Amino acid sequence: MTRPPRHEGPGRPLSRRRFGRLAAVALAAGAGSLPVASATAATPGRQAYYDRARRLAGDDPVLLALVRALTPDTQFPRPPAPEPLRIFDNLAMLSAGWVSAMAVLTDDGIVLIDALTSAQEAESIIVPGLRRLGADPETIKYVVITHGHDDHYGGARYIADRYGSRVLMSPTDWDLVARTDPDGAPARDMDIEDGQQLTLGGTRIQFHHTPGHTPGTISPIFPVQNGHQRHTAMLWGGLNPPAAPAELRTYLTSIRSFRDRMRQAKVDVELSNHPNDYGLQRAEQLRNDPDGPNPFVLGRPRTQRYMKVMDLMLHGRLADAEASAAAGSTPRAHAAAGQACC
């Protein structure tokens, strides 16, 4: 069967030296890994939503990156892979550049969130990256797949076979990969139900179904810490919007329900598995100034604004899709085949 195409905080004031380093990273990542929007004309209905989202984003680089990522006809660069980094004491980023895995480090082992694109990337990025950060890949107990695209499950089979790790995905996306990639997907293992909790080494991760990017996308909420400072993080499982109006409405429902769950959980940290949120730049800021404020800690109001910006941009996408349907044309998907996705 033919496989689907691969989908793709400010801290303290920057010194001149740190500014130069960050600027170099931004250039290497393709204008800071931020997508460049085309000048495609927007329908009046959708433009009103986009304008509101941009006003809400203001000059916040994280929110502006989200606006650009959700702007139609966006072209996504493929930034170079950064070095592995502990972005919190108990959370490591293991990145291929255009897609990342997160490792939740606990006293009883590791929960890996996503597994990059292939066995080769799992072997060359995830395994040595964990070792460089002082973590033992032999202790990977679980691999959580946020959604059924091969840039997220591609290395899962390798890790499961080598370390005996259990692999989790939503039932809907287990079905998706069974249809689209039966030879490359990991063997079906554990299902993730909406609201399910996974506890390892005293760390509890809660999973929420957020369909939209795929029918079975899941988004986790979990605790992170630096020293005595404790925070609550979320990772939105898949940003790239679908094209059909009905699927966009489902996506909007997911945004609203997850935003409520974030509020209840007091989420103050935002994470992404693709560089659509200024994440790689924030990682370099943290790497260059590890004693400064952690740029992944946005605070509760700002994480709520993040979701509101997403909501407004998706309303714009829906207005465009409905206008296209009324005109008898088919709206284009957010990313063309073979193009990096988010």
C-alpha positions as CSV (number, residue, x, y, z in Angstrom):
1,M,0.0,0.0,0.0
2,T,1.3,3.5,-0.8
3,R,2.3,5.4,2.3
4,P,1.0,8.9,2.8
5,P,3.5,11.8,2.5
6,R,5.4,12.8,5.6
7,H,3.7,15.6,7.5
8,E,5.5,18.0,8.7
9,G,9.4,33.8,25.9
10,P,10.7,35.9,26.4
11,G,13.5,35.7,29.0
12,R,15.8,38.3,30.3
13,P,17.1,41.0,27.8
14,L,19.5,39.6,25.3
15,S,23.2,40.5,25.4
16,R,24.8,41.4,22.1
17,R,26.6,38.0,22.1
18,R,23.4,36.0,22.9
19,F,21.4,38.1,20.3
20,G,24.0,37.1,17.7
21,R,23.7,33.4,18.5
22,L,19.9,33.5,18.3
23,A,20.0,35.4,15.1
24,A,22.3,32.8,13.6
25,V,19.9,30.0,14.7
26,A,17.0,31.9,13.2
27,L,18.8,32.3,9.8
28,A,19.8,28.6,9.8
29,A,16.2,27.6,10.6
30,G,14.8,29.5,7.7
31,A,13.8,32.9,9.1
32,G,13.5,31.6,12.6
33,S,11.6,28.4,11.5
34,L,8.6,30.6,11.1
35,P,6.5,29.9,8.0
36,V,6.3,32.6,5.4
37,A,2.7,33.4,4.4
38,S,1.9,34.2,0.8
39,A,0.0,37.2,-0.3
40,T,-3.1,35.1,-1.2
41,A,-6.2,37.3,-0.9
42,A,-8.5,36.4,1.9
43,T,-12.3,36.5,1.8
44,P,-13.7,39.4,3.9
45,G,-15.2,36.9,6.4
46,R,-12.0,35.1,7.2
47,Q,-9.9,38.2,7.1
48,A,-11.8,39.6,10.0
49,Y,-10.8,36.6,12.1
50,Y,-7.2,36.7,11.0
51,D,-7.0,40.4,11.8
52,R,-8.4,39.8,15.3
53,A,-5.9,37.0,15.8
54,R,-3.0,39.2,14.8
55,R,-4.2,42.0,17.2
56,L,-4.4,39.5,20.0
57,A,-1.0,38.2,19.3
58,G,0.5,41.7,19.4
59,D,4.3,41.5,19.4
60,D,4.4,38.2,21.2
61,P,6.8,36.0,19.1
62,V,5.1,32.7,20.3
63,L,1.7,33.9,19.3
64,L,2.9,35.5,16.1
65,A,4.5,32.2,15.1
66,L,1.2,30.5,15.6
67,V,-0.6,33.1,13.4
68,R,1.9,32.5,10.7
69,A,1.7,28.7,11.0
70,L,-2.1,28.8,10.5
71,T,-2.1,31.4,7.7
72,P,-3.2,29.8,4.4
73,D,-0.6,28.8,1.8
74,T,2.2,28.9,4.4
75,Q,5.5,27.5,3.3
76,F,7.4,25.7,6.1
77,P,11.2,25.5,6.2
78,R,13.1,22.5,7.5
79,P,15.5,23.9,10.1
80,P,18.6,21.9,11.1
81,A,18.4,19.5,14.0
82,P,19.4,21.1,17.3
83,E,21.4,19.4,20.0
84,P,19.2,17.6,22.6
85,L,18.2,19.8,25.5
86,R,16.5,19.4,28.9
87,I,14.0,22.2,28.8
88,F,12.9,21.2,32.3
89,D,14.6,19.0,34.9
90,N,12.1,16.2,33.9
91,L,11.6,17.0,30.2
92,A,13.9,16.6,27.3
93,M,13.5,17.8,23.7
94,L,14.9,15.4,21.1
95,S,14.6,17.1,17.7
96,A,15.1,16.4,14.1
97,G,14.5,20.1,13.5
98,W,11.2,20.1,11.7
99,V,9.7,17.6,14.1
100,S,10.5,16.8,17.8
101,A,10.0,14.2,20.4
102,M,9.6,15.0,24.1
103,A,10.9,12.6,26.8
104,V,9.2,12.9,30.2
105,L,11.8,11.7,32.7
106,T,10.5,10.0,35.9
107,D,12.0,8.0,38.8
108,D,10.7,4.8,37.3
109,G,11.5,5.3,33.6
110,I,10.8,7.5,30.6
111,V,7.5,8.3,28.8
112,L,8.4,9.3,25.2
113,I,5.9,11.6,23.5
114,D,6.3,10.9,19.7
115,A,9.1,9.0,18.1
116,L,10.3,11.0,15.1
117,T,10.1,9.8,11.5
118,S,11.9,6.5,11.3
119,A,13.9,3.8,13.0
120,Q,17.1,5.6,11.8
121,E,16.1,8.8,13.5
122,A,15.1,7.0,16.7
123,E,18.5,5.3,16.7
124,S,20.6,8.4,15.7
125,I,18.7,11.1,17.6
126,I,16.5,9.8,20.4
127,V,18.8,7.1,21.8
128,P,22.1,9.1,21.9
129,G,20.2,12.3,22.8
130,L,18.9,10.7,25.9
131,R,22.3,9.4,26.9
132,R,23.9,12.8,26.3
133,L,21.4,14.2,28.8
134,G,22.1,11.6,31.4
135,A,19.0,9.5,30.8
136,D,19.0,5.8,29.9
137,P,17.0,4.9,26.8
138,E,16.8,1.3,28.2
139,T,14.2,2.7,30.6
140,I,11.7,4.0,28.0
141,K,8.6,2.4,29.3
142,Y,6.0,4.0,27.1
143,V,5.9,5.7,23.7
144,V,2.9,7.9,23.3
145,I,1.9,8.8,19.7
146,T,0.0,12.0,19.5
147,H,-1.4,11.2,16.0
148,G,-1.2,8.7,13.2
149,H,1.3,10.4,10.9
150,D,4.6,8.7,10.2
151,D,6.7,11.7,11.4
152,H,5.4,10.9,14.9
153,Y,5.2,7.1,15.0
154,G,8.0,6.4,12.6
155,G,10.6,5.4,15.3
156,A,8.1,3.7,17.6
157,R,8.5,0.2,16.3
158,Y,12.3,0.4,16.7
159,I,12.0,1.5,20.3
160,A,9.4,-1.0,21.2
161,D,11.4,-3.9,19.6
162,R,14.7,-2.8,21.2
163,Y,13.5,-1.8,24.7
164,G,10.2,-3.6,25.1
165,S,8.4,-0.2,25.4
166,R,4.6,-0.1,25.2
167,V,3.1,2.0,22.5
168,L,0.0,4.1,23.0
169,M,-2.3,5.8,20.4
170,S,-5.9,6.6,20.1
171,P,-8.1,3.8,18.7
172,T,-9.1,6.0,15.8
173,D,-5.6,6.6,14.8
174,W,-4.5,3.0,15.3
175,D,-7.1,2.3,12.7
176,L,-5.8,5.1,10.5
177,V,-2.2,3.7,10.4
178,A,-3.5,0.2,9.9
179,R,-5.1,1.4,6.7
180,T,-2.4,3.8,5.5
181,D,0.9,2.2,6.6
182,P,0.5,-1.4,7.7
183,D,4.2,-2.1,7.0
184,G,5.7,0.9,8.8
185,A,3.5,1.4,11.8
186,P,4.2,-0.2,15.2
187,A,2.3,-3.2,16.2
188,R,-1.0,-2.2,17.7
189,D,-0.7,-2.1,21.4
190,M,-2.4,0.2,24.0
191,D,-5.4,2.5,23.3
192,I,-5.6,6.0,24.6
193,E,-9.1,6.9,25.7
194,D,-10.3,10.5,26.2
195,G,-9.4,11.7,29.7
196,Q,-7.2,8.6,30.4
197,Q,-4.3,9.0,32.8
198,L,-0.9,7.4,32.7
199,T,1.2,7.4,35.9
200,L,4.9,6.5,36.0
201,G,7.3,7.2,38.8
202,G,4.8,9.6,40.5
203,T,4.3,11.6,37.3
204,R,0.8,11.6,36.0
205,I,0.1,12.4,32.4
206,Q,-3.5,13.1,31.3
207,F,-4.6,12.5,27.7
208,H,-7.4,14.3,25.9
209,H,-8.8,13.5,22.5
210,T,-8.5,16.6,20.3
211,P,-9.6,15.4,16.8
212,G,-9.0,17.8,13.9
213,H,-5.5,17.3,12.6
214,T,-6.3,13.6,12.4
215,P,-9.5,11.9,13.6
216,G,-7.8,10.6,16.7
217,T,-5.2,13.3,17.6
218,I,-4.5,13.4,21.4
219,S,-3.0,16.2,23.4
220,P,-1.3,15.5,26.8
221,I,-1.2,17.7,30.0
222,F,1.5,16.8,32.5
223,P,3.7,18.3,35.3
224,V,7.2,19.7,34.7
225,Q,9.7,21.2,37.1
226,N,12.9,23.1,37.5
227,G,14.3,22.7,41.0
228,H,11.6,23.6,43.4
229,Q,9.5,25.4,40.7
230,R,6.6,23.3,39.5
231,H,4.5,24.0,36.4
232,T,1.9,22.3,34.2
233,A,2.6,21.7,30.5
234,M,0.4,21.0,27.6
235,L,1.4,19.8,24.1
236,W,-1.2,20.3,21.3
237,G,-1.1,17.1,19.4
238,G,-1.4,18.3,15.8
239,L,-1.8,21.8,14.4
240,N,-2.3,21.4,10.6
241,P,-6.0,22.1,9.9
242,P,-8.1,19.9,7.6
243,A,-9.8,21.3,4.6
244,A,-13.4,20.2,4.9
245,P,-15.9,22.4,6.8
246,A,-17.2,19.6,8.9
247,E,-13.7,18.6,10.0
248,L,-12.8,22.2,10.8
249,R,-15.9,22.4,13.1
250,T,-14.6,19.3,14.9
251,Y,-11.2,21.0,15.2
252,L,-12.8,24.1,16.7
253,T,-14.7,22.0,19.2
254,S,-11.4,20.3,20.3
255,I,-9.8,23.7,20.8
256,R,-12.6,24.9,23.1
257,S,-12.8,21.7,25.1
258,F,-9.0,21.5,25.5
259,R,-8.8,25.2,26.5
260,D,-11.2,24.5,29.3
261,R,-9.2,21.5,30.4
262,M,-6.0,23.7,30.4
263,R,-7.7,26.2,32.6
264,Q,-8.8,23.6,35.0
265,A,-5.3,22.1,35.1
266,K,-3.7,25.5,35.5
267,V,-1.5,25.0,32.5
268,D,1.3,27.6,32.2
269,V,3.7,25.9,29.8
270,E,3.1,25.4,26.0
271,L,4.9,22.8,23.9
272,S,4.7,21.7,20.3
273,N,6.0,18.7,18.3
274,H,6.8,21.0,15.3
275,P,8.5,24.4,15.1
276,N,5.3,26.3,14.7
277,D,5.4,28.1,18.1
278,Y,8.9,29.7,18.2
279,G,9.9,26.6,20.1
280,L,13.4,26.1,18.6
281,Q,14.3,29.7,19.2
282,R,13.1,29.4,22.8
283,A,15.2,26.3,23.2
284,E,18.3,28.1,22.0
285,Q,17.5,31.0,24.3
286,L,17.3,28.5,27.2
287,R,20.5,26.8,26.1
288,N,22.4,30.1,26.0
289,D,21.0,31.4,29.3
290,P,20.1,28.4,31.4
291,D,19.9,30.5,34.6
292,G,17.4,33.0,33.1
293,P,13.6,32.7,33.1
294,N,12.5,29.6,31.3
295,P,11.0,30.8,28.0
296,F,8.6,27.8,27.8
297,V,6.8,29.1,30.9
298,L,4.2,31.4,29.3
299,G,2.0,31.8,32.3
300,R,-1.7,30.9,32.5
301,P,-3.1,34.0,30.7
302,R,-0.7,33.7,27.9
303,T,-1.4,30.0,27.3
304,Q,-5.1,30.8,27.2
305,R,-4.3,33.5,24.6
306,Y,-2.4,31.0,22.6
307,M,-5.5,28.8,22.3
308,K,-7.7,31.9,21.6
309,V,-5.4,32.9,18.7
310,M,-5.7,29.3,17.4
311,D,-9.5,29.5,17.7
312,L,-9.6,32.7,15.7
313,M,-7.4,31.5,13.0
314,L,-9.4,28.3,12.7
315,H,-12.6,30.4,12.4
316,G,-10.9,32.1,9.5
317,R,-10.1,28.8,7.9
318,L,-13.7,27.7,8.4
319,A,-15.1,30.8,6.8
320,D,-12.8,30.3,3.8
321,A,-13.8,26.6,3.5
322,E,-17.5,27.5,3.7
323,A,-17.1,30.2,1.0
324,S,-15.3,27.7,-1.2
325,A,-18.0,25.1,-0.7
326,A,-20.7,27.7,-1.5
327,A,-18.8,28.6,-4.7
328,G,-18.5,24.9,-5.7
329,S,-14.7,24.8,-5.3
330,T,-12.6,22.6,-3.1
331,P,-10.5,24.4,-0.5
332,R,-6.8,23.5,-0.5
333,A,-5.3,21.6,2.4
334,H,-2.9,23.6,4.6
335,A,0.2,21.8,3.4
336,A,0.8,20.4,0.0
337,A,2.1,16.8,-0.5
338,G,5.7,16.4,0.5
339,Q,5.8,19.7,2.3
340,A,6.6,20.0,6.0
341,C,3.6,19.9,8.2
342,C,2.8,21.1,11.8
